[in-house]
Every structure is written in structure tokens, then in C-alpha cells.
Amino acid sequence: MIDAVIFDMDGVLLDSEPFWQEAEIEIFATVGIHLTRAQCIETTGIPVNDVVAYRHIQNPWGHKSLKQVSDDYLNWRRSAGS
């Protein structure tokens, strides 16, 4: 029986930022934005929808909606070869 569950939202148990950065680089490349890790660090801690809107203001794209890009970002899975 489970007595407790720990939710790690701030990197105490696992530093998830490298995975979020990898997702950000991969997903934004699909809309023609090629980011560096340093650029990803600039948006650390900002909600995904806000990051997508920010990147769209910087470099507008037309073939995907902001919601599609946000959904892709949130549903990203690390490639098997990575």
C-alpha cells in the first residue's frame, strides 16, 4: 500500500531542465527556429504556452498554430537514440 507520494516540481530529486531544453530545441526546429542551450536557459521557469508565444513573437511561423507547438512541446518524448 502506498502511504505517500512525492511530487518533485523544482529539481530536488531530478534535474529535468536538460530534458526540457532538449524538447525546446527539437520542437522549435520544426518551425524553423534553431535554438542554443543558452537561449533555452533564458526561458527556464516560464510556462510552455508563454515560451511558445515569446518565440513566435521573435520569429513568427505560419504552418503550425501556437497550440500545436505547445502540445508538441508538452508531449515530446526523447528519441530512442538519444
Backbone torsions as a table, in degrees:
resi	resn	phi	psi	omega
1	MET	NA	138.4	179.7
2	ILE	-85.5	125.9	179.1
3	ASP	-96.8	-25.0	-177.9
4	ALA	-156.7	156.9	176.2
5	VAL	-132.3	134.2	178.5
6	ILE	-105.4	124.9	174.8
7	PHE	-101.7	120.0	-178.2
8	ASP	-102.0	99.6	-176.4
9	MET	-106.3	-1.3	-175.2
10	ASP	-131.7	19.0	174.6
11	GLY	84.7	11.4	-179.4
12	VAL	-67.6	-46.4	-178.7
13	LEU	-91.6	-32.2	-177.2
14	LEU	-147.1	127.4	175.7
15	ASP	-83.6	100.0	-176.6
16	SER	-89.4	-6.3	-177.3
17	GLU	-56.3	-42.3	177.9
18	PRO	-58.5	-33.5	178.4
19	PHE	-71.8	-41.4	176.7
20	TRP	-62.8	-40.0	178.9
21	GLN	-65.0	-42.0	178.2
22	GLU	-61.1	-43.1	177.9
23	ALA	-63.3	-44.8	-179.0
24	GLU	-60.1	-45.6	179.7
25	ILE	-61.3	-47.1	-177.2
26	GLU	-67.5	-45.8	-176.1
27	ILE	-69.3	-43.7	-179.2
28	PHE	-70.1	-24.8	174.8
29	ALA	-62.6	-29.1	-179.7
30	THR	-69.6	-15.1	176.7
31	VAL	-114.4	18.2	173.6
32	GLY	84.9	13.4	177.8
33	ILE	-107.5	117.1	-176.9
34	HIS	-106.4	104.2	-173.7
35	LEU	-96.6	154.0	171.4
36	THR	-100.0	166.3	175.4
37	ARG	-59.8	-38.5	179.9
38	ALA	-60.7	-40.4	177.7
39	GLN	-66.4	-35.4	177.8
40	CYS	-67.1	-37.7	179.3
41	ILE	-60.9	-32.2	179.1
42	GLU	-60.5	-26.2	-177.3
43	THR	-108.0	11.6	178.5
44	THR	-58.6	131.1	177.6
45	GLY	89.0	-5.1	179.5
46	ILE	-91.7	136.8	179.1
47	PRO	-56.9	145.5	-176.2
48	VAL	-51.4	-48.1	-178.7
49	ASN	-59.2	-36.2	179.0
50	ASP	-71.9	-36.7	177.2
51	VAL	-64.5	-44.3	179.7
52	VAL	-61.7	-45.4	179.1
53	ALA	-62.5	-41.6	179.2
54	TYR	-62.1	-46.9	179.4
55	ARG	-65.5	-35.2	179.5
56	HIS	-67.8	-38.1	176.5
57	ILE	-63.9	-41.2	179.8
58	GLN	-66.2	-45.0	-175.0
59	ASN	-142.5	83.0	-177.1
60	PRO	-58.0	142.1	174.0
61	TRP	-125.9	162.3	-174.9
62	GLY	-124.3	-15.0	-171.9
63	HIS	-89.6	-6.4	175.3
64	LYS	-136.6	144.7	175.6
65	SER	-75.9	162.3	176.6
66	LEU	-61.0	-37.4	178.3
67	LYS	-63.5	-41.9	178.6
68	GLN	-60.8	-43.3	-179.7
69	VAL	-66.5	-42.9	177.2
70	SER	-60.2	-44.4	179.0
71	ASP	-63.2	-42.8	177.6
72	ASP	-59.7	-43.4	-179.7
73	TYR	-61.9	-48.9	-177.8
74	LEU	-69.7	-27.2	-178.5
75	ASN	-99.5	6.3	-178.5
76	TRP	-59.0	139.8	174.5
77	ARG	-125.8	136.3	179.4
78	ARG	-59.7	135.6	178.6
79	SER	-61.5	145.1	-178.3
80	ALA	-59.1	-32.2	-177.5
81	GLY	-82.7	-3.9	-176.9
82	SER	-83.9	NA	NA
